[in-house]
Amino acid sequence: MARQTRAGAALTRARVIETATEVFSERGLRAATLEDVAARAGVTRGAVYGHFSGKPLLVAAIIDGLRWPLDVGEDLADYPSHPRPLRQLHVQLSAQMARCLQTPPQWQAVMLVLRESGYAAWPKASSDHAMHLQEKAVARLGDVMRLARQRHQLRLDIEPDAAARCLHAVGIGILLGHAGKRVRGMRIDIPQCLRLFFEGLENTAEGPSDTPERHSRLALDGARHRAPRA
């Protein structure tokens, strides 16, 4: 009996977290109440307060279960064996972002982070955790960018860490843009948006042709073309 009670309590807690993610996403953290969550989840207020004494603890539980869609993960073993790491990265990010959009609890949790992480109901530990997830994602994107640099596949005038930060910012912009389009029944083509970004990063020439000497020659040629004719 005690085991069944514990199992039932765990199911109720999971239902409350999932419902809260939905309610907070729809109404915003300021407007939504734990009573709203209880009514949507089909449980009593006491059941909600029995697991979460206040909104901050419920927010913390939501963020604890968040999978950041722009994090390619710590296992990057497939990238060194891929002939074009940037193209592999494009494919992986496109798939992860699409999967996030198709998984309502994850999508709603991501939107909470992007839209409302400065709200007072956010516990500091949750804000720190959300920031850590994003920093970790940028660091791993940087690892792939450095691999592309070693392969002479990243433009020489772009630093790997800067490319990683820009890619992460572009990903966030795509997610926020998709949220706005979704309200109007539209959608953003995520692979195409990412492809436009990657095309600006990639050195498509084979071999180490993207060298300082090449950049110097290109700059000199450009200066000659711009110079006024006598």
Order of alpha helices (4+ residues) and beta strands (2+ residues): alpha-alpha-alpha-alpha-alpha-alpha-alpha-alpha-alpha-alpha-alpha
